[in-house]
Amino acid sequence: MEKIAVTCLGSGAALGFWRSWNSLLIDGTILLELPPTTVPQLFRLHVDPRAIRHVFISHLHGDAYFGFPFFLLLYCYLYEREEPLYVIGPRGIQKSVEMLFDLAWPGLRAGGVIPRVPIVFCELSHDGRVRAGDLCFEAVKMEHFSLDAFGFRFSSRGRTVAFTGDTGDCPQLERLTGGADLVITEFTETCDEGSEGHLGAAAISRLVRRLRQDGGTVLATHLGGEPPSIDGLVVARDGETYLF
């Protein structure tokens, strides 16, 4: 079976000062989160942005999606394509992305300069199975303070990938990750107990033990500090590509 390639464009939380913000690319085509550091990292790592077909945004915090104005600017001036770009996220993602674009580049759309790519927004309000183009995925509503926040579960190369997005330790976590071959989890808090909206070391340790029993792997990202060592946990580093 072919391995899944995960390129870490950034592994930091909003206050993970020495890291680019959390953003990972799956097999060159599926992007998890689009913060402002994503575009320069794509070029630094010689990754073609035109290959990205799906962008998953877990929640509407700036470190998750404020890179859209820069990503879409590429399609205003450098690129053009007919294949749609699917943008998947909570309710309000389309309005928020369009507002950000207009704030970043005043008058551009009014002057007729728009991204030369069809953009299909897939807005989520509850759990469920969803199709976006040729990709089927499951959305699971997580607990991240008072925001609408989602985790995502999909298949790549015949294997199951689960991405927690930003979340606290909640019952939905087991449903999202159970039986997955690869779990990409946030690991914001370095203390044991975490917080209302983020995972700590105790929850990550339980997740790793459970997944390893079934032959799965856990990759940690969205790091707020240097995480404690947990046996079997892979900690993402900016600029690295991992094969699972």
C-alpha positions in Angstrom: 0.0 0.0 0.0 1.3 3.5 -0.9 2.2 5.7 2.0 0.5 9.0 2.8 2.8 12.0 2.5 2.3 14.8 5.1 4.2 18.0 4.5 4.3 20.3 7.6 4.1 23.8 6.3 3.8 25.0 9.9 3.4 23.4 13.3 2.7 26.3 15.7 -0.3 27.5 17.6 -1.1 31.2 17.6 1.5 31.9 20.2 4.0 29.2 19.1 6.5 31.9 18.5 9.4 30.1 16.8 7.2 28.1 14.4 5.1 28.9 11.4 1.4 28.6 12.1 -0.2 25.2 11.9 -0.8 24.1 8.3 -0.3 20.6 6.8 -0.5 19.3 3.2 -1.7 15.7 2.6 -0.4 14.1 -0.6 0.0 17.5 -2.2 -3.7 18.0 -2.7 -5.5 18.4 0.7 -4.6 21.4 2.8 -5.4 21.4 6.5 -5.7 25.1 7.7 -4.5 28.1 5.7 -2.7 30.7 8.0 -0.7 33.6 6.6 2.6 31.6 6.7 1.3 28.9 4.3 2.0 30.6 0.9 5.7 31.4 1.6 6.2 27.9 3.0 4.8 26.4 -0.2 7.3 28.2 -2.3 10.1 27.6 0.2 9.5 23.9 0.0 9.0 23.9 -3.8 5.4 22.7 -3.5 3.0 23.7 -6.4 -0.1 25.5 -5.0 -2.0 24.6 -8.1 -2.2 20.9 -7.0 -4.3 21.8 -3.9 -7.9 20.8 -4.5 -9.4 20.8 -1.0 -8.8 23.3 1.9 -10.1 22.3 5.3 -10.6 25.1 7.9 -11.5 23.8 11.3 -12.7 27.0 12.9 -12.7 30.8 12.2 -9.6 31.9 14.2 -7.0 34.0 12.4 -4.3 31.4 12.7 -6.5 28.9 10.8 -7.6 30.9 7.7 -6.1 34.4 7.5 -3.8 33.2 4.6 -6.7 33.2 2.1 -6.0 36.7 0.7 -2.5 35.6 -0.2 -3.4 32.2 -1.6 -6.2 33.7 -3.7 -3.9 36.5 -5.0 -1.9 33.8 -6.7 -4.9 33.0 -8.9 -5.4 36.7 -9.6 -2.0 37.2 -11.2 0.0 34.0 -11.5 -2.3 31.0 -12.0 -5.5 30.0 -13.7 -7.3 26.7 -13.7 -10.7 25.2 -14.5 -10.8 22.6 -11.7 -12.6 23.9 -8.6 -11.0 24.7 -5.3 -13.2 23.3 -2.5 -13.1 25.3 0.7 -14.6 23.4 3.7 -15.3 25.0 7.0 -17.9 26.2 9.5 -20.8 28.4 8.7 -19.7 31.9 7.6 -16.5 30.7 5.9 -17.5 32.2 2.5 -18.4 35.6 3.8 -15.3 35.7 6.0 -12.9 34.8 3.2 -14.5 37.3 0.8 -14.3 40.0 3.5 -10.7 39.2 4.2 -9.8 39.4 0.5 -11.5 42.8 0.1 -9.8 44.1 3.3 -6.4 42.9 2.1 -6.7 44.2 -1.5 -9.1 47.1 -1.5 -10.7 47.7 -4.9 -9.3 44.7 -6.6 -12.6 42.8 -7.0 -14.4 46.1 -7.8 -11.9 46.6 -10.6 -12.6 43.2 -12.1 -9.5 41.4 -10.8 -10.8 38.2 -9.2 -9.2 34.7 -8.6 -9.2 32.8 -11.8 -10.3 29.5 -10.3 -13.9 28.3 -9.5 -14.2 28.3 -5.7 -16.8 26.0 -4.1 -17.6 26.7 -0.5 -18.8 23.9 1.7 -20.2 25.3 4.9 -20.8 23.1 7.9 -23.3 23.5 10.8 -23.4 19.9 12.2 -21.9 16.5 12.1 -22.3 14.4 9.0 -20.8 12.8 5.9 -20.2 15.2 3.1 -18.9 15.1 -0.5 -16.8 17.9 -1.9 -16.0 17.0 -5.5 -14.3 13.6 -5.6 -13.5 13.6 -1.8 -15.9 12.2 0.7 -15.3 13.1 4.4 -16.9 13.1 7.8 -17.2 16.3 9.8 -17.4 16.0 13.6 -18.2 19.0 15.7 -15.6 19.5 18.4 -15.3 21.7 21.5 -13.2 24.8 21.1 -14.3 27.5 23.5 -17.6 29.0 22.1 -16.8 28.7 18.4 -18.2 26.3 15.8 -15.2 24.0 15.3 -14.9 20.8 13.4 -12.6 17.8 13.1 -12.4 15.9 9.8 -12.0 12.3 8.8 -11.3 11.2 5.2 -9.4 8.6 3.2 -6.2 9.0 1.3 -4.4 6.2 -0.6 -6.8 3.7 1.0 -6.1 4.7 4.5 -8.1 6.7 7.1 -6.8 10.2 8.2 -8.4 12.0 11.1 -7.7 15.7 11.8 -8.8 17.1 15.2 -8.5 20.8 14.3 -8.5 22.9 17.5 -10.3 21.1 20.3 -10.5 20.4 24.0 -10.7 17.0 25.4 -14.3 15.9 24.6 -16.2 12.7 23.9 -16.3 13.5 20.2 -12.5 13.0 20.1 -12.7 9.2 20.4 -15.5 9.0 17.7 -13.4 11.1 15.3 -10.2 9.2 15.8 -11.2 5.7 16.5 -9.7 3.2 14.1 -7.9 5.8 12.0 -4.6 4.9 10.5 -3.2 8.4 11.0 -4.5 11.0 13.5 -3.2 14.6 13.2 -3.9 16.2 16.5 -3.5 19.6 18.0 -1.1 19.7 21.1 -1.4 23.3 22.3 -0.9 22.9 26.0 2.2 21.4 27.5 0.6 20.8 30.9 -1.2 17.6 31.6 -4.7 18.8 31.7 -5.0 21.2 28.8 -7.7 23.8 28.8 -11.3 24.3 27.8 -10.4 24.5 24.1 -7.1 22.8 23.7 -5.5 19.4 24.4 -2.9 18.7 27.0 -0.3 16.0 27.5 -2.7 13.6 29.4 -5.3 13.5 26.6 -2.5 13.1 24.0 -1.0 10.2 25.9 -4.3 8.4 26.0 -4.9 9.0 22.3 -1.5 7.6 21.4 -1.9 4.5 23.6 -5.3 3.8 22.1 -4.3 4.4 18.4 -1.1 2.3 18.8 -3.1 -0.7 19.9 -4.8 -0.7 16.6 -1.7 0.0 14.6 -2.4 3.7 14.1 0.0 6.7 14.3 -0.5 10.1 15.9 1.2 13.3 14.6 1.1 16.3 16.8 0.9 19.9 15.5 -0.5 23.3 16.6 2.2 23.4 19.3 2.2 26.2 21.9 5.5 25.2 23.4 8.0 22.4 23.3 5.9 19.3 24.1 6.9 16.7 26.7 8.2 13.4 25.3 5.4 10.8 24.8 6.4 7.4 23.6 5.1 6.7 20.1 4.1 10.3 19.3 5.5 12.0 16.2 5.9 15.7 16.7 5.6 17.8 13.5 8.5 20.1 12.6 8.2 23.0 10.1 9.4 22.1 6.6 9.5 18.3 7.2 7.6 15.7 5.1 6.5 12.5 6.8 5.5 9.2 5.2 2.9 7.1 7.0 
